[in-house]
Amino acid sequence: MDAEKFWQAVVRQDARQLKEYFAADAQIRWHNTNELFTADEFIRANCAYPGRWGGEVERIEQRGDLTITVTRVYAQDGSASFHAVSFLRIKDEKIHSIDEYWGDDGPAPAWRAEMQLGRPLR
């Protein structure tokens, strides 16, 4: 299973191609919003998400049947940017489960800026 190509299908919102990546009984968990999806529900939610999207996989780690990705996903109009950390359980070249954590990209909170803690990554 090619994680880069999977994420390309996600950001293109390509339902037909996405369906090919999943086992019939796959489960997808979005922990930040306490949601559990079947593969079909995940594909519907992803493809119905408003806007046009781009993305880039920043890191991939492989541990046996577990593929871990860190991906930046952004609105092409510049209105939003996120990072997703995804744990994909792969068997027979199909995704059987995903545990995914999403966070909004943005500036550090004011209280940390006021304390002059840290510095920008880029």
BADRENLO-207448 format. One line per 4 residues: number of its first residue (from 0); their letters; for each residue y, z, x of N, C-alpha, C. Coordinates in pm, whole numbers, plus 50000, padded with zeros to 5 digits. Layout:
BADRENLO-207448
NUM	a	Y/Z/X/Y/Z/X/Y/Z/X ~ ...
//
This chain:
BADRENLO-207448
0	mdae	49883/50000/50085/50000/50000/50000/50123/50000/50089 ~ 50210/49906/50068/50331/49892/50149/50446/49967/50082 ~ 50484/50082/50137/50588/50166/50078/50723/50097/50074 ~ 50755/50019/50176/50882/49945/50178/50889/49848/50060
4	kfwq	50782/49773/50037/50781/49677/49926/50782/49748/49791 ~ 50715/49862/49783/50720/49941/49660/50864/49978/49627 ~ 50938/50030/49725/51077/50070/49701/51166/49950/49670 ~ 51137/49835/49730/51212/49714/49694/51194/49682/49546
8	avvr	51071/49695/49496/51046/49671/49354/51116/49775/49267 ~ 51121/49900/49314/51191/50006/49239/51338/49971/49224 ~ 51407/49940/49334/51552/49914/49324/51583/49783/49253 ~ 51491/49687/49257/51510/49562/49182/51477/49580/49034
12	qdar	51415/49693/49002/51371/49724/48865/51276/49615/48814 ~ 51181/49581/48898/51083/49475/48872/50957/49535/48810 ~ 50955/49542/48677/50846/49608/48605/50711/49545/48636 ~ 50705/49415/48637/50577/49347/48660/50520/49383/48797
16	qlke	50603/49377/48899/50554/49409/49033/50521/49558/49046 ~ 50603/49645/48987/50576/49788/48996/50440/49825/48938 ~ 50404/49763/48827/50276/49794/48763/50158/49772/48857 ~ 50169/49676/48947/50061/49645/49041/50036/49756/49143
20	yfaa	50133/49844/49163/50119/49949/49264/50042/50072/49215 ~ 50027/50087/49083/49976/50212/49028/49832/50205/48981 ~ 49759/50315/49002/49628/50334/48939/49653/50358/48790 ~ 49554/50328/48708/49569/50339/48563/49605/50481/48518
24	daqi	49554/50582/48588/49577/50721/48546/49683/50792/48632 ~ 49769/50717/48697/49870/50775/48786/49964/50869/48710 ~ 50009/50972/48783/50108/51065/48729/50225/51073/48826 ~ 50346/51074/48769/50467/51081/48850/50545/51203/48804
28	rwhn	50581/51289/48900/50652/51412/48870/50791/51408/48934 ~ 50894/51422/48850/51031/51437/48897/51064/51585/48884 ~ 51052/51657/48992/51065/51802/48989/51206/51848/48955 ~ 51310/51776/49000/51447/51819/48974/51478/51828/48825
32	tnel	51413/51741/48745/51441/51737/48602/51322/51781/48517 ~ 51217/51834/48584/51101/51889/48515/51036/51785/48422 ~ 51013/51663/48475/50955/51556/48395/50824/51508/48458 ~ 50727/51480/48371/50599/51424/48410/50583/51292/48337
36	ftad	50553/51185/48412/50541/51051/48355/50404/50991/48384 ~ 50357/50908/48292/50250/50815/48324/50313/50703/48405 ~ 50232/50615/48463/50289/50502/48537/50374/50415/48446 ~ 50325/50387/48324/50402/50303/48231/50535/50368/48193
40	efir	50535/50499/48172/50660/50569/48139/50756/50566/48257 ~ 50704/50588/48378/50787/50582/48498/50852/50444/48511 ~ 50775/50341/48492/50826/50204/48505/50933/50179/48399 ~ 50908/50222/48276/51009/50205/48170/51138/50279/48204
44	anca	51125/50405/48249/51243/50485/48284/51319/50420/48399 ~ 51247/50375/48501/51311/50313/48617/51383/50184/48578 ~ 51317/50101/48500/51373/49969/48468/51484/49977/48363 ~ 51488/50085/48285/51594/50102/48186/51717/50171/48243
48	ypgr	51707/50222/48366/51819/50294/48425/51938/50198/48436 ~ 52054/50238/48386/52169/50146/48384/52217/50107/48524 ~ 52270/49988/48535/52332/49942/48658/52241/49857/48744 ~ 52302/49808/48852/52229/49730/48952/52223/49815/49077
52	wgge	52105/49815/49144/52078/49911/49249/52037/49845/49379 ~ 52062/49914/49486/52014/49875/49617/51950/49997/49679 ~ 51885/49977/49791/51824/50092/49857/51768/50056/49992 ~ 51742/50160/50069/51681/50142/50200/51593/50261/50231
56	veri	51473/50233/50274/51383/50339/50317/51427/50382/50456 ~ 51458/50509/50471/51507/50560/50598/51395/50618/50684 ~ 51286/50659/50619/51177/50721/50695/51048/50712/50616 ~ 50939/50688/50687/50806/50689/50629/50715/50769/50720
60	eqrg	50642/50863/50661/50542/50942/50733/50409/50924/50662 ~ 50303/50911/50739/50169/50892/50685/50081/51010/50727 ~ 50015/51073/50631/49923/51184/50657/49799/51162/50569 ~ 49699/51096/50623/49578/51068/50546/49611/50981/50426
64	dlti	49580/51030/50305/49608/50953/50184/49747/50980/50128 ~ 49830/51051/50204/49965/51085/50159/50069/51005/50238 ~ 50152/50933/50167/50266/50863/50226/50393/50933/50181 ~ 50476/50971/50276/50602/51040/50246/50716/50946/50282
68	tvtr	50806/50924/50185/50921/50837/50211/51050/50914/50186 ~ 51151/50879/50265/51288/50923/50242/51368/50795/50219 ~ 51429/50785/50102/51494/50660/50063/51634/50686/50010 ~ 51728/50607/50055/51863/50609/49999/51868/50503/49890
72	vyaq	51909/50543/49771/51923/50452/49657/52070/50460/49613 ~ 52132/50344/49593/52275/50343/49562/52306/50235/49458 ~ 52408/50265/49378/52459/50166/49282/52532/50058/49361 ~ 52506/49932/49327/52569/49823/49400/52721/49821/49382
76	dgsa	52772/49883/49275/52917/49888/49255/52981/50006/49329 ~ 52901/50083/49403/52952/50194/49482/52976/50322/49404 ~ 52938/50327/49277/52969/50442/49192/52876/50561/49212 ~ 52761/50540/49275/52665/50650/49291/52577/50624/49412
80	sfha	52530/50733/49473/52438/50724/49585/52349/50847/49583 ~ 52221/50827/49611/52122/50934/49605/52028/50923/49725 ~ 51961/51031/49754/51847/51031/49846/51727/51083/49769 ~ 51614/51016/49786/51489/51058/49724/51386/51083/49832
84	vsfl	51317/51195/49820/51202/51225/49904/51081/51215/49813 ~ 50987/51128/49850/50873/51098/49764/50742/51120/49839 ~ 50650/51186/49771/50517/51211/49823/50421/51127/49739 ~ 50373/51017/49796/50286/50924/49724/50142/50944/49768
88	rikd	50056/50978/49673/49913/50995/49700/49847/50860/49673 ~ 49787/50800/49778/49732/50664/49772/49580/50669/49782 ~ 49514/50594/49697/49369/50578/49705/49337/50435/49666 ~ 49255/50368/49746/49218/50228/49721/49342/50140/49702
92	ekih	49444/50165/49786/49567/50085/49787/49651/50098/49660 ~ 49624/50200/49578/49700/50224/49455/49760/50363/49458 ~ 49877/50378/49396/49940/50509/49384/49871/50585/49272 ~ 49821/50705/49306/49759/50791/49206/49854/50901/49160
96	side	49947/50938/49246/50049/51034/49205/50171/51021/49295 ~ 50284/51061/49237/50409/51072/49312/50471/51206/49274 ~ 50510/51282/49374/50596/51398/49356/50728/51361/49421 ~ 50834/51361/49339/50960/51306/49388/51074/51404/49365
100	ywgd	51163/51409/49464/51279/51499/49462/51404/51415/49490 ~ 51500/51420/49398/51623/51341/49410/51742/51433/49430 ~ 51835/51388/49513/51960/51461/49532/52077/51363/49537 ~ 52191/51406/49480/52313/51325/49484/52371/51330/49624
104	dgpa	52417/51216/49672/52492/51212/49798/52638/51245/49768 ~ 52701/51315/49857/52842/51349/49837/52890/51444/49945 ~ 53015/51483/49934/53071/51573/50036/53012/51713/50023 ~ 53023/51787/50132/52981/51927/50131/53066/52004/50029
108	pawr	53011/52111/49971/53090/52189/49876/53213/52252/49943 ~ 53316/52274/49863/53443/52323/49915/53428/52454/49992 ~ 53342/52544/49946/53331/52674/50014/53282/52658/50157 ~ 53194/52561/50182/53148/52540/50320/53256/52469/50402
112	aemq	53325/52374/50341/53433/52305/50411/53542/52405/50452 ~ 53574/52497/50360/53675/52598/50390/53632/52688/50506 ~ 53503/52712/50519/53452/52794/50629/53436/52713/50758 ~ 53460/52582/50749/53448/52490/50861/53309/52498/50923
116	lgrp	53207/52494/50834/53069/52496/50878/53015/52354/50881 ~ 52939/52321/50983/52876/52191/50992/52976/52081/51023 ~ 52922/51958/51023/53004/51839/51048/52929/51719/50986 ~ 52997/51611/50960/52933/51495/50897/52821/51439/50984
120	lr	52715/51394/50917/52604/51327/50988/52645/51191/51042 ~ 52729/51121/50970/52772/50986/51008/52916/50965/50971
//
